[in-house]
Structures are given as structure tokens and as C-alpha cells.
Amino acid sequence: MNRRLYALHRWLSAVAVLQMLAWMVSGLFFAAVPKERVMGPSTQGVPPSGLDVSGMLSAEELARAARANGVGEVRKIEVRTIGGAPRVVITGSLSRIRLDPRTAASVPVERDEAIAIAKADQGSVAVDASAESVARDAPIEYRDKPLPAWRVVLADGKGTAIWVDAVSGDVTARRNDTWRIYDFFWSLHTMTYWDRTNYRSTLLVVAASIGLLVTISGGVLWGTRIARSMRRVTARDSRPREDRSV
């Protein structure tokens, strides 16, 4: 019985050791690296001041213009200031659109504006930057985020990429080299190597089950060894001692 249990424990340990090492290394990284370093700085979120509302169309007129552009039933209307100019972002049941609140004309986010938004978000106005438009097949670092979007890369020595929604002008993701290392370790930790979104993967369940079996079998073997040693000590102490006196 013990021989078979030893063999099972040995093979289970051989299978589980690499994943257990990945769990320990990735867990150490998560605990040691501050969240601020992973996510990067952000100065976004300061409410605009001095919004000029003169000449703006009514909400009803803007909603009508949005429906004419195919957004469907209007669910939310937001007024924002982008570079000092007012803009209205309208979210509908089918899509979103950004309008000039004075003319109701569609105003998509252009390259220069995306770069300005990204620089302002990071407080890096003087840093050189480049931008590319991504309409589909976004890289894994931008999974589950709205498209189309601008990927703005800042020359800050940290590999920072700011993703700007091409419709609303929102910053939808902040990525840097530390984040990418974090994401790689996250894929190892959750065993979601490909899409990194399904945290209840079959591989994770199997690996955790193997790790549990290794722990249980090791505990049984350890307990068996301790019990055997105790029986030997008891048997030795129960033997009659020889009288060696002359």
C-alpha cells in the first residue's frame, strides 16, 4: 500500500512542481510590486472648468441627431470639454457617437487629439508620442475593451501605451512594461495562457486538484512514517532489559 502511495505521490509531484513554482513566483510578484507601478500614473478625472454652453442645442435636438446617425434608443448624454471645446457623447442601444453640441455634427477623435488626450492623462505633455488606429483584432493587452480606439505610445522609457476610445475620447486602458509582465504572470497564475479572461479554466481546476492530491498523499505518507517510528520506539522500550551486573 505504502509503495503504491509513494509512487503516486512521486508522479503527482513531478507533474505539479512546475505549476506550483509558477504560482509561487507569480504570487510573489503580485505581492511585491505596487499596484501604482503596474497601472501607471493618471491625471485624468479632473472636472473641466469654465464650460461654455452658449449656442448649444437642446438635449432633444442632440438625441434626434444621434438617432439619425444610427445609435438606436438614446440612453445617456454626456457633455465634456476636450481641449477647451465642448463635445457631447451620446450612448444608444446600438452604438455611440460624439457630436458638436452647437451643430450636431459627428466629431470622431482624430490622431492629434488622441495624442493630446494620452499626454494629458499621463502628465507627459513634453514627451514624444506616436499613435495608431485599431478598429479590430486588438492585441491581448486591450482585450474586452471598446473599438475603434487609438493606441498612443509615449517615449517615456517605460513602454507606456495609452488607449483612447476613438468615439468618446475616453482613456480606456493604460499599459506599460510592468503591466505586461504582470499580465504574463497572471496568465501563468490562472493558467489562461491564450485569452487570459476565463478564470475558471479546466487547466486551473486540474492543476489545483493535483496539488491537493500531492498535499494529501504527502500528509498520509508523513503520518505513516511518524506512526511507524513511534511503534519502533514503543517496541524497543517494551523489551526486557538484560541484567549486566556481575
Contacts in CASP RR format, 6 or more apart in sequence:
PFRMAT RR
TARGET T0000
AUTHOR 0000-0000-0000
METHOD contacts of the structure
MODEL  1
MNRRLYALHRWLSAVAVLQMLAWMVSGLFFAAVPKERVMGPSTQGVPPSG
LDVSGMLSAEELARAARANGVGEVRKIEVRTIGGAPRVVITGSLSRIRLD
PRTAASVPVERDEAIAIAKADQGSVAVDASAESVARDAPIEYRDKPLPAW
RVVLADGKGTAIWVDAVSGDVTARRNDTWRIYDFFWSLHTMTYWDRTNYR
STLLVVAASIGLLVTISGGVLWGTRIARSMRRVTARDSRPREDRSV
2 221 0 8 1.000
2 224 0 8 1.000
5 217 0 8 1.000
5 220 0 8 1.000
5 221 0 8 1.000
6 221 0 8 1.000
8 213 0 8 1.000
8 217 0 8 1.000
9 214 0 8 1.000
9 217 0 8 1.000
9 218 0 8 1.000
9 221 0 8 1.000
12 210 0 8 1.000
12 211 0 8 1.000
12 213 0 8 1.000
12 214 0 8 1.000
12 217 0 8 1.000
13 214 0 8 1.000
15 210 0 8 1.000
16 207 0 8 1.000
16 210 0 8 1.000
16 211 0 8 1.000
16 214 0 8 1.000
19 191 0 8 1.000
19 207 0 8 1.000
19 210 0 8 1.000
20 211 0 8 1.000
22 188 0 8 1.000
22 189 0 8 1.000
23 188 0 8 1.000
23 189 0 8 1.000
25 185 0 8 1.000
25 188 0 8 1.000
26 185 0 8 1.000
26 186 0 8 1.000
26 188 0 8 1.000
26 189 0 8 1.000
27 185 0 8 1.000
27 189 0 8 1.000
29 181 0 8 1.000
29 182 0 8 1.000
29 185 0 8 1.000
30 182 0 8 1.000
30 185 0 8 1.000
30 189 0 8 1.000
33 178 0 8 1.000
33 182 0 8 1.000
37 178 0 8 1.000
38 176 0 8 1.000
38 178 0 8 1.000
38 179 0 8 1.000
38 182 0 8 1.000
39 174 0 8 1.000
39 179 0 8 1.000
40 122 0 8 1.000
40 160 0 8 1.000
40 174 0 8 1.000
40 176 0 8 1.000
40 178 0 8 1.000
40 179 0 8 1.000
41 122 0 8 1.000
41 123 0 8 1.000
42 121 0 8 1.000
42 122 0 8 1.000
42 171 0 8 1.000
42 174 0 8 1.000
43 120 0 8 1.000
43 121 0 8 1.000
43 122 0 8 1.000
43 123 0 8 1.000
44 120 0 8 1.000
44 121 0 8 1.000
44 171 0 8 1.000
48 80 0 8 1.000
48 81 0 8 1.000
48 84 0 8 1.000
50 81 0 8 1.000
51 79 0 8 1.000
51 81 0 8 1.000
51 86 0 8 1.000
52 86 0 8 1.000
53 79 0 8 1.000
53 86 0 8 1.000
53 101 0 8 1.000
55 101 0 8 1.000
55 102 0 8 1.000
56 79 0 8 1.000
56 86 0 8 1.000
56 101 0 8 1.000
56 102 0 8 1.000
57 65 0 8 1.000
57 101 0 8 1.000
57 102 0 8 1.000
57 104 0 8 1.000
59 77 0 8 1.000
61 104 0 8 1.000
62 77 0 8 1.000
62 88 0 8 1.000
62 90 0 8 1.000
62 99 0 8 1.000
62 101 0 8 1.000
62 104 0 8 1.000
63 74 0 8 1.000
63 77 0 8 1.000
63 90 0 8 1.000
65 99 0 8 1.000
65 104 0 8 1.000
66 72 0 8 1.000
66 74 0 8 1.000
66 90 0 8 1.000
66 92 0 8 1.000
66 97 0 8 1.000
66 99 0 8 1.000
67 73 0 8 1.000
67 74 0 8 1.000
69 97 0 8 1.000
69 106 0 8 1.000
70 94 0 8 1.000
70 95 0 8 1.000
70 97 0 8 1.000
71 90 0 8 1.000
71 91 0 8 1.000
71 92 0 8 1.000
71 93 0 8 1.000
71 94 0 8 1.000
71 95 0 8 1.000
71 96 0 8 1.000
71 97 0 8 1.000
72 92 0 8 1.000
72 93 0 8 1.000
72 94 0 8 1.000
72 95 0 8 1.000
73 92 0 8 1.000
73 93 0 8 1.000
74 90 0 8 1.000
74 91 0 8 1.000
74 92 0 8 1.000
75 91 0 8 1.000
75 92 0 8 1.000
75 93 0 8 1.000
76 90 0 8 1.000
76 91 0 8 1.000
76 92 0 8 1.000
77 88 0 8 1.000
77 89 0 8 1.000
77 90 0 8 1.000
77 91 0 8 1.000
78 88 0 8 1.000
78 89 0 8 1.000
78 90 0 8 1.000
78 91 0 8 1.000
79 86 0 8 1.000
79 87 0 8 1.000
79 88 0 8 1.000
79 101 0 8 1.000
80 86 0 8 1.000
80 87 0 8 1.000
80 88 0 8 1.000
80 89 0 8 1.000
81 87 0 8 1.000
82 113 0 8 1.000
82 117 0 8 1.000
82 169 0 8 1.000
83 113 0 8 1.000
83 116 0 8 1.000
86 101 0 8 1.000
86 102 0 8 1.000
87 98 0 8 1.000
87 99 0 8 1.000
87 100 0 8 1.000
87 101 0 8 1.000
87 107 0 8 1.000
88 98 0 8 1.000
88 99 0 8 1.000
88 100 0 8 1.000
88 101 0 8 1.000
89 96 0 8 1.000
89 97 0 8 1.000
89 98 0 8 1.000
89 167 0 8 1.000
89 168 0 8 1.000
89 169 0 8 1.000
90 96 0 8 1.000
90 97 0 8 1.000
90 98 0 8 1.000
90 99 0 8 1.000
96 167 0 8 1.000
96 168 0 8 1.000
97 106 0 8 1.000
97 167 0 8 1.000
98 106 0 8 1.000
98 107 0 8 1.000
98 108 0 8 1.000
98 109 0 8 1.000
98 167 0 8 1.000
98 168 0 8 1.000
98 169 0 8 1.000
99 105 0 8 1.000
99 106 0 8 1.000
99 107 0 8 1.000
100 107 0 8 1.000
108 166 0 8 1.000
108 167 0 8 1.000
109 117 0 8 1.000
109 150 0 8 1.000
109 164 0 8 1.000
109 165 0 8 1.000
109 166 0 8 1.000
109 167 0 8 1.000
109 168 0 8 1.000
109 169 0 8 1.000
111 131 0 8 1.000
111 133 0 8 1.000
111 150 0 8 1.000
113 169 0 8 1.000
114 131 0 8 1.000
114 150 0 8 1.000
114 152 0 8 1.000
114 164 0 8 1.000
114 166 0 8 1.000
114 169 0 8 1.000
115 129 0 8 1.000
115 130 0 8 1.000
115 131 0 8 1.000
115 150 0 8 1.000
115 152 0 8 1.000
117 152 0 8 1.000
117 162 0 8 1.000
117 164 0 8 1.000
117 169 0 8 1.000
117 171 0 8 1.000
118 129 0 8 1.000
118 131 0 8 1.000
118 150 0 8 1.000
118 152 0 8 1.000
118 154 0 8 1.000
118 162 0 8 1.000
118 164 0 8 1.000
118 171 0 8 1.000
119 125 0 8 1.000
119 127 0 8 1.000
119 129 0 8 1.000
119 152 0 8 1.000
119 154 0 8 1.000
121 162 0 8 1.000
121 171 0 8 1.000
121 174 0 8 1.000
122 154 0 8 1.000
122 156 0 8 1.000
122 160 0 8 1.000
122 162 0 8 1.000
122 174 0 8 1.000
124 154 0 8 1.000
124 156 0 8 1.000
127 154 0 8 1.000
127 155 0 8 1.000
127 156 0 8 1.000
128 154 0 8 1.000
128 155 0 8 1.000
129 152 0 8 1.000
129 153 0 8 1.000
129 154 0 8 1.000
129 155 0 8 1.000
130 152 0 8 1.000
130 153 0 8 1.000
131 150 0 8 1.000
131 151 0 8 1.000
131 152 0 8 1.000
131 153 0 8 1.000
132 150 0 8 1.000
132 151 0 8 1.000
133 148 0 8 1.000
133 149 0 8 1.000
133 150 0 8 1.000
133 151 0 8 1.000
133 166 0 8 1.000
134 142 0 8 1.000
134 147 0 8 1.000
134 148 0 8 1.000
134 149 0 8 1.000
134 150 0 8 1.000
134 151 0 8 1.000
135 147 0 8 1.000
135 148 0 8 1.000
136 147 0 8 1.000
136 148 0 8 1.000
138 145 0 8 1.000
138 147 0 8 1.000
138 149 0 8 1.000
140 183 0 8 1.000
140 195 0 8 1.000
140 196 0 8 1.000
141 161 0 8 1.000
141 173 0 8 1.000
141 175 0 8 1.000
141 179 0 8 1.000
141 180 0 8 1.000
141 183 0 8 1.000
142 149 0 8 1.000
142 151 0 8 1.000
142 163 0 8 1.000
142 172 0 8 1.000
142 173 0 8 1.000
142 175 0 8 1.000
143 195 0 8 1.000
143 196 0 8 1.000
143 197 0 8 1.000
144 197 0 8 1.000
145 163 0 8 1.000
145 172 0 8 1.000
145 173 0 8 1.000
146 165 0 8 1.000
146 167 0 8 1.000
146 172 0 8 1.000
147 166 0 8 1.000
148 166 0 8 1.000
148 167 0 8 1.000
149 163 0 8 1.000
149 164 0 8 1.000
149 165 0 8 1.000
149 166 0 8 1.000
149 172 0 8 1.000
150 163 0 8 1.000
150 164 0 8 1.000
150 166 0 8 1.000
151 161 0 8 1.000
151 162 0 8 1.000
151 163 0 8 1.000
152 161 0 8 1.000
152 162 0 8 1.000
152 163 0 8 1.000
152 164 0 8 1.000
153 159 0 8 1.000
153 160 0 8 1.000
153 161 0 8 1.000
154 160 0 8 1.000
154 161 0 8 1.000
154 162 0 8 1.000
158 176 0 8 1.000
158 177 0 8 1.000
158 178 0 8 1.000
159 175 0 8 1.000
159 176 0 8 1.000
159 177 0 8 1.000
160 174 0 8 1.000
160 175 0 8 1.000
160 176 0 8 1.000
161 173 0 8 1.000
161 174 0 8 1.000
161 175 0 8 1.000
161 176 0 8 1.000
162 171 0 8 1.000
162 173 0 8 1.000
162 174 0 8 1.000
162 175 0 8 1.000
163 171 0 8 1.000
163 172 0 8 1.000
163 173 0 8 1.000
163 174 0 8 1.000
163 175 0 8 1.000
164 170 0 8 1.000
164 171 0 8 1.000
164 172 0 8 1.000
165 171 0 8 1.000
165 172 0 8 1.000
183 196 0 8 1.000
186 192 0 8 1.000
186 196 0 8 1.000
187 193 0 8 1.000
187 196 0 8 1.000
190 196 0 8 1.000
190 199 0 8 1.000
190 201 0 8 1.000
190 204 0 8 1.000
191 201 0 8 1.000
191 203 0 8 1.000
191 204 0 8 1.000
191 207 0 8 1.000
192 198 0 8 1.000
192 199 0 8 1.000
192 201 0 8 1.000
192 204 0 8 1.000
END
